């Protein structure tokens, strides 16, 4: 099992960053290059504790589906999503949010995953590690850009 840790500093309130991270529509917008879309479960708006979503996306030129469930949540400090079904042997993603000085939010992702096949998986993990790190960084950069602008409001219609 491999672990990736990514820290992102965002000039926005912790609650905003937390809710944006749980927003299905924001996730879809942040992953436009993979054509990712929610096809089952919660497919729009905020996903909550014990709810699931099935994503369909193109990775490595192959269409794949992955169902994840929000398995733990302590609003607005932490939530965890866990793969129920998908391309990995295991996949668990912890999201931490801490109020920092000056109104910043420190957002930390801890992603643990194992490739699907034990022996060939070791080789796949050499490719997956940088791919998933880049995926996290792009998504977090998108969250930061939205959270720090007035655009965040478009993801929470009145």
BELCORDA-V653536 format. One record per helix or strand of 3 or more residues. SS is the DSSP state (2 for helix, 1 for strand). FROM is the first residue (numbers start at 1). TO is the last residue. Records with the same first field share a line. If there is no record, write none. Layout:
SS: FROM-TO, FROM-TO
This chain:
1: 2-10, 37-41, 52-59, 62-74, 78-85, 90-99, 105-114
2: 14-21, 24-30, 32-34, 101-103, 118-147, 150-155
